[in-house]
Amino acid sequence: MVISGDNQGNIKLWKLNTQQQSPIWTAHQNSIIRKVAFSPDGKMFATAADDGIVKLWQLE
């Protein structure tokens, strides 16, 4: 999987084996996402943005 964030607080997730793109999620309202990272087991990911908030997301 690959995840990306943009300068409006949105994130996108792609599953590479199926080339499927997830719906766009608004993770941080009107804030630039600076970091995204997967957990070692791949079941969660974290986002961090200019709003000073870190959010955890569960994939399964």
N, C-alpha and C positions, 0 to 999 in steps of 0.2 A: 504494500500500500504506500501511497504517496499522499502527503497532505500539504496544503498551501494556505497562506493567509494574505489578505490584501490590506490596502490603506483605508478601508471603510469598515473594518472589523469583521469581515466575512471569511469563512473557511470553506475549503473544498477538499474532498477526499476521493482518491481514485484507487480502484482495485486493479492492479496491473494485469493479473491473469485473465480478467474478463474485459478489461478496458472500460469498465463502468465508472461513471462519475456520480458521486452522491449529490443530493440536493445541496444548494448553498445554504450554510447555516450562518446566522449573524451571531458571532461569539462575543464581540465587544462593540457595542453601539458607537459608531462614528469615532473609532480609535484605531490606530495603526497596529496591526499584529506584528510583533517583533520576533517571536519565537514560537515554534511548535516542536513537540517531541513526543515520541511513542514510548510507552512503558516497555521494559524488556520482554514481557510476555506478549506484547502486541494487542492487548485487550483494552487498553486505555491510551489516551494521549492528553497532553497539556497544551494550553495556549497562554501566552503572555503578551500584553499589549501596553501601549502608552498610557492607558488609564490606570496603570499600577496594579491591575488585577491579574491573577493567575487562575485559570479555570481548568478543571479536570473533566474529561469526557470519557464515557464508557462506550466501547464499540459493540459489545455483545450483551 
